[in-house]
């Protein structure tokens, strides 16, 4: 009489190629007879820090954020945060722009430049 490879139960009435008495035994056997994982030691190297003498301007930061948002390999979970950061950077750029003068102030400035 043939026996189940996992539990040792009877395989009578089963196909002649059967090795297990049911799906539970087949899964149990498969989980218990896996090849052991191979652990490979990789050499650890610390990356060289990037040293920039000049900090990035807000416009350069905004351009970098735009580029990262448009890349196809940027995960969707990161895009919302990047979009918020880009929006905040653009708001900061707008806040730092000089306030536009109205038409009369511009005419006065032109006249003062001409007369001086």
MARVO-867259 format. One line per field, with one value per atom (N, C-alpha, C, CB): x, y, z; residue in one letter; atom name; residue number from 1. Coordinates in Angstrom, 1 decimal, m for minus. Atoms other than C-alpha are relative to their C-alpha. Glycine has a CB too. Layout:
BEGIN
px (X, ...)
py (Y, ...)
pz (Z, ...)
resn (A, ...)
name (CA, ...)
resi (NUM, ...)
This chain:
BEGIN
px (0.8, 0.0, 0.9, m1.0, m0.8, 1.3, m0.5, m0.2, 0.3, 1.5, 0.3, 1.0, m0.2, 1.3, 1.4, m1.1, m1.3, 4.7, 0.1, 0.6, 0.0, 3.7, m0.5, m1.0, 0.6, 1.5, 0.1, m1.4, m0.1, 2.0, m1.4, 0.6, 1.4, m1.8, m0.1, m1.0, 0.2, m3.2, m0.3, m1.1, 0.3, m3.3, m0.9, 1.3, 0.8, m5.7, m1.2, m0.5, 1.1, m8.3, 0.5, m1.1, m0.5, m6.1, 0.7, 1.0, m0.8, m4.3, 1.3, 0.2, m1.2, m1.3, 1.2, 0.3, m1.1, 0.9, m0.1, 0.0, 0.2, m0.4, 1.0, m1.4, m1.0, 2.1, m0.6, 1.2, 0.6, m0.2, m1.4, 0.2, 1.4, m3.5, m1.0, m0.3, 0.8, m4.9, 0.8, m1.1, m0.7, m4.0, 0.7, m1.0, m0.7, m3.2, 1.4, m0.9, m1.3, m0.5, 1.0, m0.3, m0.8, 0.8, 0.7, m0.7, m0.5, 1.2, 0.9, m1.2, m0.9, 2.6, 1.3, m0.7, m1.3, 5.2, 0.8, m0.4, m0.7, 6.0, 0.7, m0.9, m0.6, 6.6, 1.1, m1.1, m1.0, 8.6, 1.3, m0.6, m1.1, 10.9, 0.6, m0.4, m0.6, 12.1, 1.5, m0.6, m1.5, 15.8, 0.3, 0.6, m0.3, 17.4, 0.5, 1.1, m0.4, 18.0, 1.5, m0.8, m1.4, 21.5, 0.3, 0.6, m0.3, 22.9, 1.4, 0.0, m1.3, 25.6, 0.4, m0.2, m0.6, 27.8, 0.5, 1.1, m0.4, 28.1, 0.9, m1.2, m0.9, 30.9, m0.7, 1.3, 0.7, 29.6, 1.0, m0.5, m0.8, 31.0, m0.9, 0.6, 0.8, 29.8, 0.2, 0.4, m0.1, 29.0, 0.7, m1.4, m0.7, 31.1, m1.1, 1.0, 1.0, 29.1, 0.2, 0.1, m0.1, 28.3, 0.2, m1.2, m0.3, 29.8, m0.2, 1.4, 0.2, 28.4, 0.4, m1.5, m0.4, 30.0, m1.1, 1.2, 1.0, 27.0, m1.4, 0.0, 1.3, 23.5, m0.9, m0.7, 1.0, 20.6, m0.9, m0.8, 1.0, 18.3, m1.4, 0.2, 1.3, 14.6, m0.5, m1.0, 0.4, 14.2, 0.6, 0.5, m0.7, 16.7, m0.7, 1.5, 0.7, 14.9, m1.3, m0.2, 1.2, 11.6, 0.1, m0.7, m0.3, 13.1, 0.3, 1.1, m0.3, 14.4, m1.2, 1.1, 1.2, 11.1, m0.9, m0.8, 0.8, 9.3, 0.5, 0.0, m0.7, 11.8, m0.3, 1.5, 0.3, 11.3, m1.4, 0.4, 1.5, 7.5, m0.3, m0.8, 0.3, 7.6, 0.7, 0.5, m0.7, 9.9, m0.9, 1.3, 0.9, 8.2, 0.3, 0.0, m0.4, 10.2, m0.3, 1.4, 0.3, 9.0, m1.3, m0.2, 1.2, 6.6, m1.2, 0.3, 1.2, 3.0, m0.2, m1.2, 0.2, 3.1, 0.9, 0.4, m0.9, 5.9, m0.5, 1.4, 0.3, 4.3, m0.9, m0.8, 0.8, 1.7, 0.9, m1.0, m0.9, 4.4, 0.9, 0.9, m0.8, 6.6, m0.8, 0.6, 0.8, 3.7, m0.3, m1.4, 0.2, 3.0, 1.3, m0.3, m1.3, 6.7, 0.2, 1.2, m0.1, 6.7, m0.9, m0.3, 1.0, 3.6, 0.5, m1.4, m0.5, 5.2, 1.2, 0.4, m1.1, 8.4, m0.4, 1.0, 0.5, 6.5, m0.6, m1.0, 0.6, 4.6, 1.1, m0.9, m1.1, 7.9, 0.7, 1.0, m0.6, 9.3, m0.9, 0.1, 1.0, 6.1, 0.1, m1.4, m0.1, 6.4, 1.2, m0.1, m1.3, 10.0, 0.1, 1.1, 0.0, 9.2, m0.3, m0.9, 0.4, 9.1, m1.4, 1.0, 1.4, 5.6, 0.0, m0.6, 0.1, 4.6, m0.7, m0.9, 0.5, 3.9, m1.2, 1.0, 1.1, 0.8, 0.6, m1.2, m0.5, 1.1, 0.5, m1.1, m0.5, 1.4, 1.3, m1.1, m1.3, 4.3, 1.1, 0.0, m1.0, 6.1, 0.3, m0.5, m0.3, 5.6, 0.8, m1.4, m0.8, 6.9, 1.5, m0.6, m1.4, 10.0, 0.7, 0.0, m0.7, 10.7, 0.3, m1.0, m0.2, 10.3, 1.2, m1.2, m1.2, 12.7, 1.3, m0.3, m1.3, 15.3, 0.4, m0.2, m0.4, 15.1, 0.5, m1.2, m0.4, 15.5, 1.2, m1.1, m1.2, 18.3, 1.2, m0.2)
py (m1.2, 0.0, 1.2, 0.0, m1.2, 3.4, 1.0, 0.7, m0.9, 6.2, 1.4, m0.3, m1.4, 10.0, 0.4, 0.9, m0.5, 11.7, 0.9, 0.6, m1.0, 14.3, m0.6, 1.2, 0.5, 12.5, m1.5, 0.5, 1.4, 8.9, m0.7, m0.4, 0.5, 8.4, m0.9, 1.1, 0.9, 5.9, 0.8, m1.0, m0.6, 6.8, m0.9, 0.3, 1.0, 4.0, 0.7, m1.1, m0.6, 5.0, 1.3, 0.3, m1.2, 7.9, m0.4, 0.7, 0.3, 8.2, m0.6, 1.4, 0.7, 6.1, 0.9, m1.1, m1.0, 9.2, 0.9, 0.9, m0.8, 10.8, m0.2, m0.2, 0.1, 11.6, 0.4, 0.8, m0.6, 13.3, m0.4, 1.5, 0.4, 12.4, 1.2, m0.5, m1.2, 16.0, 1.3, 0.2, m1.2, 19.6, 0.5, 1.1, m0.5, 20.4, m0.7, m0.3, 0.7, 17.7, 0.4, m1.5, m0.4, 18.8, 1.4, 0.1, m1.3, 22.4, m0.1, 1.0, 0.2, 21.3, m0.6, m0.9, 0.6, 19.2, 1.0, m1.3, m1.0, 22.0, 1.1, 0.7, m1.0, 24.4, m0.5, 0.6, 0.6, 22.0, m0.4, m1.1, 0.5, 20.9, 1.0, m1.2, m1.1, 24.2, m0.1, 1.4, m0.1, 24.7, 1.1, 0.2, m1.1, 26.8, 1.2, m0.5, m1.3, 30.4, 0.2, 1.2, m0.2, 31.3, 1.5, m0.3, m1.3, 34.3, 0.4, 0.1, m0.4, 36.2, 1.3, 0.2, m1.2, 38.7, 0.9, m0.3, m1.0, 41.8, 1.0, 0.7, m1.0, 44.2, 1.4, 0.3, m1.2, 47.4, 1.2, 0.0, m1.2, 50.7, 1.2, 0.0, m1.2, 54.0, 0.9, 0.8, m0.9, 56.4, 1.3, 0.2, m1.3, 59.5, 1.1, 0.3, m1.1, 62.5, 1.0, 0.7, m1.0, 65.0, 1.3, m0.1, m1.3, 68.3, 1.1, 0.1, m1.1, 71.3, 1.3, 0.1, m1.3, 74.7, 1.0, 0.6, m0.9, 76.5, m0.6, 0.7, 0.6, 75.8, 0.2, 0.5, m0.1, 75.3, 1.2, m1.3, m1.1, 78.2, m0.7, 1.0, 0.5, 77.8, m0.4, 1.0, 0.4, 77.7, m1.3, 1.1, 1.2, 74.9, m1.2, 0.0, 1.0, 73.0, m0.4, 0.5, 0.2, 73.5, m0.8, 1.3, 0.8, 72.2, m1.4, 0.7, 1.4, 69.1, m0.7, 0.0, 0.7, 68.4, m0.3, 0.9, 0.2, 68.8, m1.2, 1.2, 1.1, 66.4, m1.3, 0.2, 1.3, 63.8, m0.4, 0.2, 0.3, 64.1, m0.6, 1.2, 0.5, 63.4, m1.3, 1.1, 1.3, 60.4, m1.2, m0.1, 1.2, 57.1, m0.9, m0.8, 0.9, 55.3, 0.6, m0.4, m0.5, 57.6, m0.7, 1.6, 0.7, 55.6, 0.9, m0.7, m0.8, 56.8, 0.5, m0.8, m0.4, 56.9, 1.2, m1.2, m1.2, 59.5, 1.2, m0.3, m1.1, 61.7, 1.0, m0.5, m1.0, 63.3, 0.9, m0.7, m0.8, 64.4, 0.9, m0.9, m0.9, 65.7, 1.1, m0.8, m1.0, 67.6, 1.1, m0.6, m0.9, 69.2, 0.9, m0.7, m0.7, 70.1, 1.0, m1.0, m0.9, 71.6, 1.2, m0.7, m1.1, 73.6, 1.0, m0.5, m0.9, 75.0, 0.8, m0.8, m0.7, 75.8, 1.1, m1.0, m1.0, 77.6, 1.2, m0.6, m1.1, 79.6, 0.9, m0.6, m0.7, 80.6, 0.9, m0.9, m0.8, 81.7, 1.2, m0.8, m1.1, 83.8, 1.1, m0.5, m0.9, 85.3, 0.9, m0.7, m0.7, 86.4, 1.0, m0.9, m1.0, 88.2, 1.4, m0.5, m1.3, 91.9, 0.3, 1.1, m0.4, 93.4, 0.9, 0.6, m0.8, 94.7, 1.4, m0.7, m1.3, 98.4, 0.2, 1.1, m0.4, 99.9, 0.9, 0.6, m0.7, 101.8, 1.4, 0.2, m1.4, 105.3, 0.0, 0.6, 0.1, 104.2, m0.3, m1.1, 0.3, 102.8, 1.3, m1.1, m1.2, 106.1, 1.0, 0.7, m0.9, 108.1, m0.5, 0.0, 0.5, 105.8, 0.3, m1.5, m0.3, 106.3, 1.5, m0.4, m1.5, 110.1, 0.3, 0.7, m0.3, 110.1, m0.5, m0.7, 0.5, 108.0, 1.0, m1.4, m0.9, 110.4, 1.3, 0.2, m1.3, 113.5, 0.0, 0.6, 0.0, 112.3, m0.3, m1.0)
pz (0.0, 0.0, 0.0, 1.2, 0.1, m0.9, 1.1, m1.4, m1.1, 1.7, m0.5, 1.2, 0.3, 1.6, 0.5, 0.8, m0.3, 1.5, 1.2, m1.2, m1.1, 4.1, 1.3, m0.4, m1.3, 6.7, 0.2, 0.1, m0.1, 5.9, m0.1, 1.3, 0.2, 5.3, m1.2, 0.0, 1.1, 2.8, m1.3, 0.3, 1.3, m0.9, m0.8, m0.8, 0.7, m1.7, m0.7, 0.9, 0.7, m4.3, m0.7, 0.9, 0.7, m5.6, m1.3, 0.9, 1.2, m8.9, 0.3, m0.8, m0.3, m9.2, 0.0, m1.1, 0.0, m9.7, 1.3, m1.2, m1.1, m6.5, 1.1, 0.6, m1.1, m3.7, 1.3, m0.4, m1.2, m1.2, 0.1, 0.1, m0.2, 0.3, m0.3, 1.4, 0.3, 0.0, m0.2, 1.1, 0.3, m0.8, 1.3, m0.4, m1.2, 2.9, 0.1, 1.2, m0.1, 2.9, m1.1, m0.1, 1.0, m0.4, 0.3, m1.4, m0.4, 0.9, 1.1, 0.3, m1.2, 4.2, m0.4, 1.0, 0.5, 2.4, m0.7, m0.9, 0.8, 0.0, 0.9, m0.9, m0.9, 2.9, 0.8, 0.9, m0.8, 4.9, m0.7, 0.8, 0.8, 2.1, m1.0, m0.7, 0.8, 0.7, 0.1, 0.3, m0.1, m0.1, 1.0, m1.4, m1.0, 2.7, m0.8, 1.0, 0.6, 1.9, 0.1, 0.6, 0.0, 0.9, 0.4, m1.4, m0.4, 2.7, m0.5, 1.6, 0.6, 0.8, 0.7, m1.5, m0.6, 2.6, m1.1, 1.0, 1.0, 0.4, 0.6, m0.7, m0.6, 0.9, 0.2, m0.9, m0.3, 2.6, m0.2, 1.5, 0.2, 1.3, 0.2, m1.5, m0.2, 2.4, m1.2, 1.3, 1.2, m0.5, 0.4, m0.6, m0.2, m0.8, 0.0, m1.2, m0.1, 0.3, m1.1, 1.4, 1.1, m2.5, 0.7, m0.9, m0.6, m1.6, m1.1, 0.6, 0.9, m3.4, 0.7, m0.5, m0.6, m2.8, 0.0, m0.7, 0.1, m3.9, 0.2, m1.5, m0.2, m2.6, m1.2, 1.3, 1.1, m5.0, 0.2, m0.2, m0.1, m5.8, 0.1, m1.2, 0.0, m5.4, m1.4, 0.6, 1.3, m9.1, m0.4, m1.0, 0.3, m9.4, 0.8, 0.4, m0.8, m6.6, m0.7, 1.4, 0.6, m8.4, m1.3, m0.3, 1.2, m11.7, 0.3, m0.8, m0.3, m10.0, 0.5, 1.2, m0.5, m8.3, m1.3, 0.9, 1.2, m11.7, m0.8, m0.9, 0.7, m13.3, 0.6, m0.2, m0.7, m10.6, m0.1, 1.5, 0.1, m10.8, m1.4, 0.2, 1.4, m14.6, m0.3, m0.9, 0.3, m14.4, 0.2, 0.9, m0.1, m15.0, 1.2, m1.3, m1.1, m12.3, 1.4, m0.2, m1.3, m9.5, 0.5, m0.1, m0.4, m7.4, 0.2, 1.3, m0.1, m7.3, 1.4, m0.4, m1.4, m3.5, 0.3, 0.9, m0.2, m3.7, m0.7, m0.3, 0.9, m6.3, 0.8, m1.2, m0.8, m3.9, 0.9, 0.8, m0.8, m1.5, m0.8, 0.8, 0.8, m4.3, m0.6, m1.2, 0.6, m5.8, 1.1, m0.4, m1.0, m2.4, 0.2, 1.4, m0.1, m2.1, m1.1, 0.1, 1.2, m5.6, 0.2, m1.3, m0.2, m4.8, 1.1, 0.4, m1.0, m1.6, m0.5, 1.2, 0.5, m3.4, m1.0, m0.8, 1.0, m6.2, 0.8, m1.0, m0.8, m3.5, 0.6, 1.1, m0.6, m1.9, m1.1, 0.6, 1.1, m5.3, m0.3, m1.3, 0.3, m5.9, 1.2, m0.1, m1.1, m2.4, 0.0, 1.3, 0.1, m3.0, m1.1, 0.0, 1.1, m6.2, 0.4, m1.2, m0.4, m6.0, m0.4, m0.6, 0.3, m5.8, m1.2, 1.3, 1.2, m9.1, 0.3, m1.1, m0.2, m9.1, m1.0, m0.1, 0.9, m10.7, m1.1, 0.7, 1.1, m13.9, 0.3, m1.0, m0.3, m12.3, 0.7, 0.9, m0.6, m10.1, m1.0, 1.1, 1.1, m13.2, m0.8, m0.9, 0.7, m15.0, 0.8, m0.4, m0.8, m12.1, 0.1, 1.5, 0.0, m11.9, m1.3, 0.2, 1.3, m15.6, m0.1, m1.2, 0.0, m15.3, 0.9, 0.4, m0.9, m12.3, m0.6, 1.4, 0.6, m14.2, m1.1, m0.5, 1.1, m17.2, 0.5, m0.9, m0.5, m15.1, 0.8, 0.8, m0.9, m12.9, m0.8, 1.1)
resn (X, X, X, X, X, X, X, X, X, X, X, X, X, X, X, X, X, X, X, X, X, X, X, X, X, X, X, X, X, X, X, X, X, X, X, X, X, X, X, X, X, X, X, X, X, X, X, X, X, X, X, X, X, X, X, X, X, X, X, X, X, X, X, X, X, X, X, X, X, X, X, X, X, X, X, X, X, X, X, X, X, X, X, X, X, X, X, X, X, X, X, X, X, X, X, X, X, X, X, X, X, X, X, X, X, X, X, X, X, X, X, X, X, X, X, X, X, X, X, X, X, X, X, X, X, X, X, X, X, X, X, X, X, X, X, X, X, X, X, X, X, X, X, X, X, X, X, X, X, X, X, X, X, X, X, X, X, X, X, X, X, X, X, X, X, X, X, X, X, X, X, X, X, X, X, X, X, X, X, X, X, X, X, X, X, X, X, X, X, X, X, X, X, X, X, X, X, X, X, X, X, X, X, X, X, X, X, X, X, X, X, X, X, X, X, X, X, X, X, X, X, X, X, X, X, X, X, X, X, X, X, X, X, X, X, X, X, X, X, X, X, X, X, X, X, X, X, X, X, X, X, X, X, X, X, X, X, X, X, X, X, X, X, X, X, X, X, X, X, X, X, X, X, X, X, X, X, X, X, X, X, X, X, X, X, X, X, X, X, X, X, X, X, X, X, X, X, X, X, X, X, X, X, X, X, X, X, X, X, X, X, X, X, X, X, X, X, X, X, X, X, X, X, X, X, X, X, X, X, X, X, X, X, X, X, X, X, X, X, X, X, X, X, X, X, X, X, X, X, X, X, X, X, X, X, X, X, X, X, X, X, X, X, X, X, X, X, X, X, X, X, X, X, X, X, X, X, X, X, X, X, X, X, X, X, X, X, X, X, X, X, X, X, X, X, X, X, X, X, X, X, X, X, X, X, X, X, X, X, X, X, X, X, X, X, X, X, X, X, X, X, X, X, X, X, X, X, X, X, X, X, X, X, X, X, X, X, X, X, X, X, X, X, X, X, X, X, X, X, X, X, X, X, X, X, X, X, X, X, X, X, X, X, X)
name (N, CA, C, CB, N, CA, C, CB, N, CA, C, CB, N, CA, C, CB, N, CA, C, CB, N, CA, C, CB, N, CA, C, CB, N, CA, C, CB, N, CA, C, CB, N, CA, C, CB, N, CA, C, CB, N, CA, C, CB, N, CA, C, CB, N, CA, C, CB, N, CA, C, CB, N, CA, C, CB, N, CA, C, CB, N, CA, C, CB, N, CA, C, CB, N, CA, C, CB, N, CA, C, CB, N, CA, C, CB, N, CA, C, CB, N, CA, C, CB, N, CA, C, CB, N, CA, C, CB, N, CA, C, CB, N, CA, C, CB, N, CA, C, CB, N, CA, C, CB, N, CA, C, CB, N, CA, C, CB, N, CA, C, CB, N, CA, C, CB, N, CA, C, CB, N, CA, C, CB, N, CA, C, CB, N, CA, C, CB, N, CA, C, CB, N, CA, C, CB, N, CA, C, CB, N, CA, C, CB, N, CA, C, CB, N, CA, C, CB, N, CA, C, CB, N, CA, C, CB, N, CA, C, CB, N, CA, C, CB, N, CA, C, CB, N, CA, C, CB, N, CA, C, CB, N, CA, C, CB, N, CA, C, CB, N, CA, C, CB, N, CA, C, CB, N, CA, C, CB, N, CA, C, CB, N, CA, C, CB, N, CA, C, CB, N, CA, C, CB, N, CA, C, CB, N, CA, C, CB, N, CA, C, CB, N, CA, C, CB, N, CA, C, CB, N, CA, C, CB, N, CA, C, CB, N, CA, C, CB, N, CA, C, CB, N, CA, C, CB, N, CA, C, CB, N, CA, C, CB, N, CA, C, CB, N, CA, C, CB, N, CA, C, CB, N, CA, C, CB, N, CA, C, CB, N, CA, C, CB, N, CA, C, CB, N, CA, C, CB, N, CA, C, CB, N, CA, C, CB, N, CA, C, CB, N, CA, C, CB, N, CA, C, CB, N, CA, C, CB, N, CA, C, CB, N, CA, C, CB, N, CA, C, CB, N, CA, C, CB, N, CA, C, CB, N, CA, C, CB, N, CA, C, CB, N, CA, C, CB, N, CA, C, CB, N, CA, C, CB, N, CA, C, CB, N, CA, C, CB, N, CA, C, CB, N, CA, C, CB, N, CA, C, CB, N, CA, C, CB, N, CA, C, CB, N, CA, C, CB, N, CA, C, CB, N, CA, C, CB, N, CA, C, CB, N, CA, C, CB, N, CA, C, CB, N, CA, C, CB, N, CA, C, CB, N, CA, C, CB, N, CA, C, CB, N, CA, C, CB, N, CA, C, CB, N, CA, C, CB)
resi (1, 1, 1, 1, 2, 2, 2, 2, 3, 3, 3, 3, 4, 4, 4, 4, 5, 5, 5, 5, 6, 6, 6, 6, 7, 7, 7, 7, 8, 8, 8, 8, 9, 9, 9, 9, 10, 10, 10, 10, 11, 11, 11, 11, 12, 12, 12, 12, 13, 13, 13, 13, 14, 14, 14, 14, 15, 15, 15, 15, 16, 16, 16, 16, 17, 17, 17, 17, 18, 18, 18, 18, 19, 19, 19, 19, 20, 20, 20, 20, 21, 21, 21, 21, 22, 22, 22, 22, 23, 23, 23, 23, 24, 24, 24, 24, 25, 25, 25, 25, 26, 26, 26, 26, 27, 27, 27, 27, 28, 28, 28, 28, 29, 29, 29, 29, 30, 30, 30, 30, 31, 31, 31, 31, 32, 32, 32, 32, 33, 33, 33, 33, 34, 34, 34, 34, 35, 35, 35, 35, 36, 36, 36, 36, 37, 37, 37, 37, 38, 38, 38, 38, 39, 39, 39, 39, 40, 40, 40, 40, 41, 41, 41, 41, 42, 42, 42, 42, 43, 43, 43, 43, 44, 44, 44, 44, 45, 45, 45, 45, 46, 46, 46, 46, 47, 47, 47, 47, 48, 48, 48, 48, 49, 49, 49, 49, 50, 50, 50, 50, 51, 51, 51, 51, 52, 52, 52, 52, 53, 53, 53, 53, 54, 54, 54, 54, 55, 55, 55, 55, 56, 56, 56, 56, 57, 57, 57, 57, 58, 58, 58, 58, 59, 59, 59, 59, 60, 60, 60, 60, 61, 61, 61, 61, 62, 62, 62, 62, 63, 63, 63, 63, 64, 64, 64, 64, 65, 65, 65, 65, 66, 66, 66, 66, 67, 67, 67, 67, 68, 68, 68, 68, 69, 69, 69, 69, 70, 70, 70, 70, 71, 71, 71, 71, 72, 72, 72, 72, 73, 73, 73, 73, 74, 74, 74, 74, 75, 75, 75, 75, 76, 76, 76, 76, 77, 77, 77, 77, 78, 78, 78, 78, 79, 79, 79, 79, 80, 80, 80, 80, 81, 81, 81, 81, 82, 82, 82, 82, 83, 83, 83, 83, 84, 84, 84, 84, 85, 85, 85, 85, 86, 86, 86, 86, 87, 87, 87, 87, 88, 88, 88, 88, 89, 89, 89, 89, 90, 90, 90, 90, 91, 91, 91, 91, 92, 92, 92, 92, 93, 93, 93, 93, 94, 94, 94, 94, 95, 95, 95, 95, 96, 96, 96, 96, 97, 97, 97, 97, 98, 98, 98, 98, 99, 99, 99, 99, 100, 100, 100, 100, 101, 101, 101, 101, 102, 102, 102, 102, 103, 103, 103, 103, 104, 104, 104, 104, 105, 105, 105, 105, 106, 106, 106, 106, 107, 107, 107, 107, 108, 108, 108, 108, 109, 109, 109, 109, 110, 110, 110, 110, 111, 111, 111, 111, 112, 112, 112, 112, 113, 113, 113, 113, 114, 114, 114, 114, 115, 115, 115, 115, 116, 116, 116, 116)
